[in-house]
């Protein structure tokens, strides 16, 4: 490795490069591990459509790829990757288009973020339900007080 170069296998994020036909050409160890691959040979040449969920594929086609064509980049894109074992894993990706029409993807697994988000949504729902119950009790109390 030349001075100043970085071995992407040591980076704490996934790195994938797709060719102009959206097929995997390069990947680092983080990305391979996330997809349960032993080596790049397992996914090299596969379409990104095979490696993401159906919902993510629709999102990529209808929103992300048009953004990439217009702006050349897309940041904080939430997708779901499918590992070769069938496990679905949420990621947040940054994607850039290169002059040769390849795309570079940098992404992080966000299982903990999704878990925290879902926990916050559940807490919100519980609090809203409790607030509704309290309002109903308050209304009943006011009704009884007015009867006295």
Beta strands, then each sheet from edge to edge (+ up, - down):
strand 1: 14-18
strand 2: 24-27
strand 3: 73-82
strand 4: 88-97
strand 5: 103-109
sheet 1: 2+ 1- 5+ 4- 3+
end
